[in-house]
Amino acid sequence: MNQSRREFLKKTAVGTAGFVAGSMGLTARSYGRIQGANDRIAVGVVGFSDRAKDALLPAFFNHSREMNCEILGVSDIWNRRRAEGIGFLKGKTGTTLRAYRNNDELYADKDLDAVIISTADFQHALHAVEAARNKRHAYVEKPFAETMEDNRLALKSLKESGIIFQIGSQRRSGRNYRAAAEFIRSGKFGDITMVEMSWNVNQPGRWRRPSLVADIRESDTDWRRYIMNRPPEPWDPRKYVEYRLFWPYSSGIPGQWMCHQIDTVHWFSGFRFPRSVVANGGIYMWKDGRSNDDTMTAVFDFGPPDDLRKGFQVVYSSRMHNSANGVKEIYYSNGGELNLDTNKVTPNGGLVERFASPMGMKPFLLSEMDLSDTSARAETAAATGVEEMTNLHMRNWLECMRSGKETNGPVEAAYYHSVSTIMTTAALRTGGAARFDERKQEVVVNGKVFHY
């Protein structure tokens, strides 16, 4: 793809805001490419990444025989990854599978039915568009989109195509998360009043690949095809291999980690996007040439757009230089908390009699309950070789290709986690409060549309 960003978007015909807004209420179409129970589903791998090797493909092979599915081959524009992918799959299948130098070759293969997309962050939405236009079902890693242009285009293409789509937000298939969603949406939890989330690591090499950066040459890959609709620039091996460190190839923390957690807020609460996001951060520790923050905090205001008296706040923080407290997701109500680290609902912090009665109120204390059997999850991971949520999420996609049902991670979920991610990026990069213009389907800061 040698076009400039503007030419690329013109060629791919970005959908209008009116179409996008109108498409939200559409029900799933009848699916034209649903295979019968006796038809084998042939799946191609788009991008042989660490995620594909360590999680997605192991999860696929856990269910492929039962679901009558097979891997057809690997498409990767980097000759090293392409060869590694074929070698990995030969070890799994005993067969040398097909190697595609790019996605044009992949989609020209008439045997192909579906794809697993695990490429660079900024490519996910655009590679989903390719799958949709070629009428191939798609499992697409998150984050879905890092810009609203890509987000709108992908939503439009996927809604029109009727393919079976699964966004890689695997929490949506986790038994504990599904139990949490059911509990909150039942009303038993009470109104959400606050959510605290964090994702903390202390890993100097996180997203760094110095040996690969030193090894790769421009002639080993296709740089122009790699950058797709991003602004043209000269070959940069770091932005190819270590793309998560550099905007606009990735938003870094928001797209990699926050999108998982903020998606659960959308799911549990029923709010498609926040009313506003403010955020700040910086590169406080790892001065290695990156442009994406190593530390950030974002504050979200969720609630009905027409009633500011109702709603709740989400505080999200992440640091890459101290791992204390690790990953945290805690939902609060007036009656206690729902903790997705311990997977327990408790009355911790709930309204007790001594403070309720002087105000003429009744105490509100949640009953304790477990959201899942943690030992069962550990046993599942040990038996399958991959963590439970990804294993179940992949199975859900394979089952839906057979049944034609909507997956646990439909395109609307992908679209709106991207809205929250893009709002956070806009707030981080401008210092202003980001809002979502639902009529235009644009993220705005101080009345101006956010563009990279």
C-alpha positions as a printed NumPy array, in Angstrom:
array([[  0.   ,   0.   ,   0.   ],
       [  1.953,   2.962,  -1.318],
       [ -0.763,   5.551,  -0.848],
       [ -0.526,   8.436,   1.543],
       [ -2.833,   8.393,   4.547],
       [ -5.398,  10.553,   2.752],
       [ -5.279,   8.51 ,  -0.451],
       [ -5.622,   5.277,   1.495],
       [ -8.705,   6.485,   3.31 ],
       [-10.222,   7.784,   0.074],
       [ -9.606,   4.489,  -1.682],
       [-11.112,   2.46 ,   1.137],
       [-14.16 ,   4.749,   1.302],
       [-14.521,   5.662,   4.94 ],
       [-18.148,   5.26 ,   6.006],
       [-20.099,   8.375,   6.855],
       [-20.976,   9.216,  10.434],
       [-24.629,   8.826,   9.542],
       [-24.159,   5.217,   8.499],
       [-22.14 ,   4.392,  11.587],
       [-24.675,   5.927,  13.954],
       [-27.505,   4.161,  12.204],
       [-25.793,   0.78 ,  12.171],
       [-25.687,   0.44 ,  15.942],
       [-29.216,  -0.881,  16.165],
       [-28.916,  -3.415,  13.334],
       [-29.385,  -7.092,  14.138],
       [-27.064,  -9.734,  12.703],
       [-27.739, -10.692,   9.107],
       [-28.111, -14.182,   7.824],
       [-24.588, -15.435,   7.239],
       [-23.696, -16.544,   3.73 ],
       [-20.512, -18.403,   4.583],
       [-21.622, -20.631,   7.462],
       [-20.174, -24.081,   6.983],
       [-22.183, -27.189,   7.693],
       [-21.199, -29.606,  10.424],
       [-19.319, -31.803,   7.933],
       [-17.476, -28.984,   6.178],
       [-13.949, -28.324,   7.359],
       [-13.184, -24.668,   8.153],
       [ -9.803, -23.568,   6.797],
       [ -8.206, -20.759,   8.824],
       [ -5.299, -18.514,   7.868],
       [ -2.99 , -16.732,  10.315],
       [ -2.473, -13.032,   9.594],
       [  0.693, -12.043,  11.445],
       [  2.743, -14.66 ,  13.278],
       [  3.19 , -12.727,  16.528],
       [  4.153, -13.829,  20.035],
       [  0.465, -13.624,  20.916],
       [ -0.423, -15.952,  18.051],
       [  2.303, -18.442,  18.964],
       [  1.824, -18.449,  22.729],
       [ -1.947, -18.161,  23.091],
       [ -4.182, -17.921,  20.025],
       [ -2.891, -20.915,  18.098],
       [ -2.614, -23.179,  21.164],
       [ -6.221, -22.256,  21.984],
       [ -7.248, -22.979,  18.394],
       [ -5.617, -26.414,  18.416],
       [ -7.371, -27.258,  21.691],
       [-10.667, -27.264,  19.781],
       [ -9.809, -27.65 ,  16.094],
       [-10.361, -31.395,  15.836],
       [-13.71 , -31.314,  17.637],
       [-14.867, -28.302,  15.602],
       [-13.478, -29.728,  12.326],
       [-11.156, -26.787,  11.682],
       [ -7.639, -26.612,  10.298],
       [ -4.898, -24.045,   9.816],
       [ -4.249, -23.405,   6.142],
       [ -1.126, -21.259,   6.373],
       [  0.55 , -18.055,   7.512],
       [  0.563, -14.578,   5.971],
       [  3.363, -12.33 ,   7.202],
       [  5.28 ,  -9.673,   5.301],
       [  8.439, -10.307,   7.358],
       [ 10.275, -13.324,   5.947],
       [ 11.573, -14.33 ,   9.399],
       [  8.153, -14.413,  11.033],
       [  6.665, -16.174,   8.029],
       [  9.282, -18.932,   8.235],
       [  8.924, -19.19 ,  12.019],
       [  5.184, -19.522,  11.646],
       [  5.432, -22.321,   9.117],
       [  7.965, -24.108,  11.316],
       [  5.78 , -23.748,  14.4  ],
       [  2.731, -25.091,  12.594],
       [  4.651, -28.017,  11.13 ],
       [  5.548, -28.986,  14.676],
       [  1.84 , -28.893,  15.574],
       [  0.433, -30.598,  12.478],
       [  3.324, -32.58 ,  10.993],
       [  2.657, -30.84 ,   7.658],
       [  4.331, -27.954,   5.856],
       [  1.518, -25.448,   5.425],
       [  1.105, -22.593,   2.974],
       [  3.205, -19.432,   3.25 ],
       [  1.785, -16.139,   1.952],
       [  4.04 , -13.118,   1.453],
       [  1.126, -10.755,   2.042],
       [ -2.621, -10.684,   2.506],
       [ -3.3  , -10.288,  -1.196],
       [ -1.873, -13.762,  -1.69 ],
       [ -3.773, -15.066,   1.338],
       [ -7.192, -13.861,   0.219],
       [ -6.582, -15.12 ,  -3.317],
       [ -6.587, -18.64 ,  -1.862],
       [-10.039, -20.029,  -2.57 ],
       [ -9.677, -22.632,   0.179],
       [ -9.61 , -19.945,   2.881],
       [-12.698, -19.584,   5.111],
       [-11.508, -17.541,   8.108],
       [ -8.532, -15.675,   9.567],
       [ -6.913, -15.083,  12.949],
       [ -5.475, -11.553,  12.897],
       [ -2.613, -10.813,  15.27 ],
       [ -0.664,  -7.962,  13.722],
       [  0.529,  -4.542,  14.969],
       [ -1.961,  -2.53 ,  17.054],
       [ -2.702,   0.096,  14.408],
       [ -3.298,  -2.558,  11.736],
       [ -6.062,  -4.554,  13.45 ],
       [ -9.019,  -2.538,  12.186],
       [ -7.665,  -2.26 ,   8.66 ],
       [ -6.882,  -5.967,   8.49 ],
       [-10.418,  -6.632,   9.727],
       [-11.644,  -4.546,   6.794],
       [ -9.686,  -6.804,   4.419],
       [-11.283,  -9.882,   5.958],
       [-14.755,  -8.358,   5.728],
       [-14.379,  -7.359,   2.088],
       [-13.16 , -10.824,   1.226],
       [-16.056, -12.412,   3.193],
       [-13.791, -14.345,   5.554],
       [-14.7  , -14.761,   9.217],
       [-12.254, -13.082,  11.567],
       [-10.851, -13.335,  15.078],
       [ -9.095,  -9.986,  15.582],
       [ -6.733,  -9.149,  18.413],
       [ -7.332,  -6.03 ,  20.457],
       [ -7.083,  -3.059,  20.438],
       [ -9.524,  -2.857,  17.565],
       [ -8.715,   0.66 ,  16.357],
       [ -6.422,   3.484,  17.442],
       [ -8.1  ,   6.227,  15.374],
       [-11.743,   7.023,  14.713],
       [-11.171,   6.945,  10.944],
       [-10.098,   3.317,  11.137],
       [-12.78 ,   2.549,  13.725],
       [-15.652,   3.832,  11.58 ],
       [-14.367,   2.15 ,   8.449],
       [-13.994,  -1.218,  10.154],
       [-17.429,  -1.069,  11.779],
       [-19.065,  -0.243,   8.454],
       [-17.229,  -2.995,   6.58 ],
       [-17.914,  -5.67 ,   9.181],
       [-21.607,  -4.797,   9.525],
       [-22.03 ,  -4.948,   5.756],
       [-20.164,  -8.238,   5.368],
       [-22.14 , -10.414,   7.784],
       [-19.027, -12.435,   8.659],
       [-18.558, -14.032,  12.091],
       [-16.349, -11.594,  14.014],
       [-14.715, -11.929,  17.416],
       [-12.682,  -9.138,  19.028],
       [ -9.884, -10.516,  21.19 ],
       [-11.273,  -9.083,  24.441],
       [-11.119, -12.464,  26.085],
       [-12.574, -11.292,  29.387],
       [-15.94 , -11.506,  27.647],
       [-15.63 , -15.309,  27.662],
       [-14.172, -15.612,  31.166],
       [-16.521, -17.396,  33.542],
       [-15.763, -15.012,  36.394],
       [-16.38 , -11.943,  34.197],
       [-19.605, -13.357,  32.827],
       [-20.751, -14.067,  36.388],
       [-19.818, -10.492,  37.37 ],
       [-21.733,  -9.065,  34.41 ],
       [-24.814, -11.09 ,  35.285],
       [-24.643, -10.083,  38.959],
       [-24.278,  -6.352,  38.289],
       [-26.851,  -6.221,  35.525],
       [-29.359,  -8.13 ,  37.697],
       [-29.502,  -5.128,  40.047],
       [-28.344,  -7.116,  43.082],
       [-25.1  ,  -5.158,  43.269],
       [-26.849,  -1.789,  43.355],
       [-25.756,   1.133,  41.222],
       [-22.068,   1.255,  40.341],
       [-20.671,   4.261,  42.193],
       [-16.938,   3.944,  41.47 ],
       [-14.471,   1.703,  39.638],
       [-10.747,   1.453,  40.343],
       [ -8.436,  -0.201,  37.822],
       [ -4.692,  -0.551,  37.508],
       [ -2.093,  -2.441,  35.492],
       [  1.423,  -2.249,  36.922],
       [  4.618,  -3.991,  35.809],
       [  8.347,  -3.517,  36.41 ],
       [  9.854,  -4.855,  33.215],
       [ 12.54 ,  -2.77 ,  31.457],
       [ 12.24 ,  -4.996,  28.405],
       [  8.451,  -4.773,  28.081],
       [  7.742,  -4.173,  24.371],
       [ 11.484,  -3.977,  23.676],
       [ 13.121,  -6.371,  21.18 ],
       [ 16.721,  -5.099,  20.797],
       [ 18.102,  -8.269,  19.191],
       [ 15.352,  -8.296,  16.557],
       [ 15.797,  -4.574,  15.9  ],
       [ 19.497,  -5.186,  15.261],
       [ 18.776,  -8.163,  13.009],
       [ 15.947,  -7.011,  10.738],
       [ 16.642,  -5.285,   7.411],
       [ 14.207,  -3.336,   5.273],
       [ 14.689,  -5.894,   2.499],
       [ 13.358,  -8.583,   4.855],
       [  9.878,  -7.085,   4.826],
       [  7.587,  -4.603,   3.053],
       [  7.763,  -1.284,   4.921],
       [  5.224,   0.508,   2.73 ],
       [  2.698,  -2.262,   3.188],
       [  3.432,  -2.275,   6.931],
       [  2.655,   1.402,   7.617],
       [ -0.638,   1.151,   5.68 ],
       [ -2.426,   4.519,   6.133],
       [  0.003,   6.043,   8.65 ],
       [  1.993,   9.072,   7.453],
       [  4.828,   7.979,   5.143],
       [  8.25 ,   7.961,   6.757],
       [ 11.621,   6.268,   6.131],
       [ 12.314,   2.728,   7.307],
       [ 12.63 ,   2.468,  11.072],
       [ 13.285,  -1.   ,  12.512],
       [ 12.203,   0.084,  16.007],
       [  8.794,   1.224,  14.78 ],
       [  8.41 ,  -2.099,  12.994],
       [  9.512,  -4.416,  15.81 ],
       [  8.872,  -2.235,  18.889],
       [  5.773,  -0.481,  17.538],
       [  4.014,  -0.43 ,  20.934],
       [  6.457,   2.261,  22.058],
       [  5.574,   4.684,  19.258],
       [  2.502,   6.731,  18.359],
       [  0.68 ,   6.526,  15.892],
       [  1.595,   2.846,  15.523],
       [  0.221,   2.19 ,  19.008],
       [ -1.202,   4.187,  21.895],
       [  0.867,   2.047,  24.263],
       [ -0.743,   1.568,  27.664],
       [ -4.322,   2.556,  26.642],
       [ -4.444,   0.207,  23.667],
       [ -2.493,  -2.663,  25.166],
       [ -3.888,  -2.891,  28.69 ],
       [ -6.567,  -0.343,  29.423],
       [ -8.814,  -1.443,  26.551],
       [ -9.276,  -4.851,  28.221],
       [-10.426,  -3.325,  31.486],
       [-12.476,  -0.396,  30.197],
       [-14.381,  -2.851,  27.989],
       [-15.725,  -4.533,  31.118],
       [-17.08 ,  -1.167,  32.294],
       [-19.032,  -0.799,  29.04 ],
       [-20.266,  -4.382,  29.31 ],
       [-21.258,  -4.353,  32.973],
       [-22.817,  -0.883,  33.033],
       [-24.488,  -0.809,  29.622],
       [-22.914,   2.575,  28.797],
       [-21.345,   2.478,  25.352],
       [-18.843,   5.266,  25.989],
       [-17.851,   7.71 ,  28.739],
       [-19.18 ,  11.247,  28.955],
       [-15.621,  12.541,  29.287],
       [-12.02 ,  11.474,  29.874],
       [ -9.145,  13.442,  31.378],
       [ -5.655,  11.978,  31.594],
       [ -1.999,  12.726,  32.007],
       [  1.231,  10.803,  32.1  ],
       [  4.805,  10.825,  30.977],
       [  8.011,   8.958,  30.263],
       [  9.348,   9.065,  33.791],
       [ 11.666,   6.057,  33.845],
       [ 12.494,   4.419,  30.522],
       [ 14.329,   7.099,  28.505],
       [ 14.945,   4.858,  25.512],
       [ 13.585,   6.966,  22.659],
       [  9.977,   5.883,  22.993],
       [  7.13 ,   8.339,  22.414],
       [  4.435,   6.51 ,  24.419],
       [  4.188,   7.059,  28.179],
       [  5.575,   4.603,  30.718],
       [  3.172,   5.993,  33.356],
       [ -0.376,   7.302,  33.029],
       [ -3.594,   7.956,  34.921],
       [ -6.989,   8.498,  33.33 ],
       [-10.29 ,   9.481,  34.935],
       [-13.546,   8.607,  33.173],
       [-17.014,  10.002,  33.831],
       [-19.707,   7.476,  32.878],
       [-23.431,   8.047,  32.983],
       [-26.528,   9.087,  31.009],
       [-25.638,  11.987,  28.693],
       [-28.937,  13.709,  29.509],
       [-28.712,  13.417,  33.325],
       [-25.43 ,  14.497,  34.889],
       [-26.792,  13.743,  38.381],
       [-26.437,  10.035,  37.662],
       [-23.312,   8.075,  36.882],
       [-19.975,   7.039,  38.296],
       [-16.26 ,   7.589,  37.957],
       [-13.565,   5.199,  36.751],
       [ -9.954,   5.782,  37.782],
       [ -7.401,   3.886,  35.718],
       [ -3.669,   3.963,  36.406],
       [ -0.689,   2.132,  34.989],
       [  3.054,   2.242,  35.536],
       [  5.815,   0.252,  33.868],
       [  8.551,   0.753,  36.497],
       [  7.048,  -0.679,  39.718],
       [  4.82 ,  -3.741,  39.882],
       [  3.303,  -3.2  ,  43.334],
       [ -0.417,  -4.089,  43.407],
       [ -0.198,  -5.567,  39.906],
       [ -3.492,  -5.731,  38.025],
       [ -6.606,  -4.532,  39.835],
       [-10.288,  -4.259,  38.895],
       [-12.659,  -3.299,  41.684],
       [-16.284,  -2.206,  41.262],
       [-17.924,  -0.364,  44.143],
       [-21.541,   0.177,  45.09 ],
       [-23.093,   1.642,  48.231],
       [-23.367,  -1.936,  49.516],
       [-19.806,  -3.202,  49.05 ],
       [-17.405,  -4.242,  46.321],
       [-16.967,  -6.675,  43.455],
       [-13.285,  -7.534,  43.149],
       [-12.12 ,  -9.214,  39.95 ],
       [ -8.701,  -9.968,  41.409],
       [-10.089, -12.119,  44.224],
       [-13.252, -12.906,  42.223],
       [-15.387, -12.201,  45.26 ],
       [-18.346,  -9.994,  46.069],
       [-18.133,  -8.696,  49.662],
       [-19.862,  -6.067,  51.848],
       [-16.507,  -4.293,  52.255],
       [-17.198,  -0.562,  52.65 ],
       [-20.975,  -0.958,  52.458],
       [-23.491,   1.208,  54.321],
       [-23.753,   0.   ,  57.939],
       [-26.539,   0.522,  60.468],
       [-24.742,   3.143,  62.604],
       [-24.406,   5.517,  59.648],
       [-27.649,   4.638,  57.88 ],
       [-30.201,   4.975,  60.698],
       [-29.432,   8.603,  61.723],
       [-30.274,   9.555,  58.138],
       [-33.494,   7.551,  58.108],
       [-31.951,   5.034,  55.744],
       [-31.636,   1.267,  55.819],
       [-28.208,  -0.385,  55.863],
       [-27.058,  -1.908,  52.584],
       [-24.503,  -4.723,  52.813],
       [-23.902,  -7.162,  49.991],
       [-23.884, -10.87 ,  50.728],
       [-20.589, -12.589,  50.117],
       [-20.271, -14.759,  47.019],
       [-17.637, -16.282,  44.759],
       [-17.742, -15.325,  41.1  ],
       [-15.854, -18.401,  39.954],
       [-13.973, -21.457,  41.073],
       [-10.345, -20.315,  40.865],
       [ -9.027, -23.859,  41.259],
       [-11.066, -24.952,  38.237],
       [ -9.557, -22.113,  36.204],
       [ -6.053, -23.188,  37.184],
       [ -6.804, -26.78 ,  36.241],
       [ -8.19 , -25.655,  32.883],
       [ -5.058, -23.649,  32.13 ],
       [ -2.811, -26.572,  33.086],
       [ -4.793, -28.972,  30.903],
       [ -5.024, -26.741,  27.836],
       [ -1.644, -24.992,  27.928],
       [ -3.253, -21.558,  27.671],
       [ -5.134, -19.366,  30.133],
       [ -8.831, -20.098,  30.415],
       [-10.307, -16.895,  29.011],
       [ -8.413, -17.064,  25.709],
       [ -9.179, -20.775,  25.424],
       [-12.917, -20.187,  25.879],
       [-12.911, -17.097,  23.667],
       [-11.369, -18.974,  20.745],
       [-13.839, -21.817,  21.207],
       [-16.724, -19.354,  21.188],
       [-15.6  , -18.002,  17.798],
       [-15.277, -21.494,  16.32 ],
       [-18.713, -22.467,  17.637],
       [-20.294, -19.323,  16.197],
       [-18.824, -20.03 ,  12.763],
       [-20.849, -23.255,  12.929],
       [-24.047, -21.814,  14.378],
       [-24.124, -18.325,  12.847],
       [-24.754, -16.838,  16.296],
       [-23.176, -13.602,  17.462],
       [-19.907, -14.076,  19.339],
       [-19.159, -12.956,  22.892],
       [-17.045, -10.124,  21.433],
       [-19.154,  -8.528,  18.665],
       [-18.006,  -5.624,  16.544],
       [-19.947,  -3.078,  18.625],
       [-17.88 ,  -4.049,  21.677],
       [-14.72 ,  -3.554,  19.617],
       [-15.909,  -0.216,  18.29 ],
       [-16.744,   1.231,  21.691],
       [-13.671,   0.017,  23.552],
       [-11.809,   1.849,  20.795],
       [-13.834,   5.008,  21.433],
       [-12.732,   4.968,  25.082],
       [ -9.135,   4.195,  24.11 ],
       [ -9.034,   7.003,  21.546],
       [-10.597,   9.431,  24.036],
       [ -7.837,   8.542,  26.493],
       [ -5.142,   9.005,  23.856],
       [ -6.638,  12.369,  22.914],
       [ -6.661,  13.503,  26.559],
       [ -3.073,  12.321,  27.075],
       [ -1.736,  13.981,  23.954],
       [ -3.572,  17.305,  24.261],
       [ -3.977,  17.812,  28.004],
       [ -7.67 ,  18.575,  27.506],
       [-10.912,  16.818,  28.404],
       [-11.93 ,  14.424,  25.631],
       [-15.563,  13.856,  24.694],
       [-17.353,  11.773,  22.094],
       [-19.56 ,  13.485,  19.524],
       [-22.075,  10.727,  18.898],
       [-23.679,  12.502,  15.935],
       [-20.376,  12.851,  14.086],
       [-18.822,   9.727,  15.601],
       [-15.697,  11.723,  16.429],
       [-13.559,  12.254,  19.529],
       [-13.272,  15.967,  20.299],
       [-11.146,  18.034,  22.676],
       [-12.123,  21.643,  23.306],
       [-14.522,  21.453,  20.385],
       [-11.864,  20.242,  17.925],
       [-11.766,  16.785,  16.354],
       [ -8.752,  14.808,  17.536],
       [ -6.427,  13.646,  14.742],
       [ -2.923,  12.273,  14.964]])
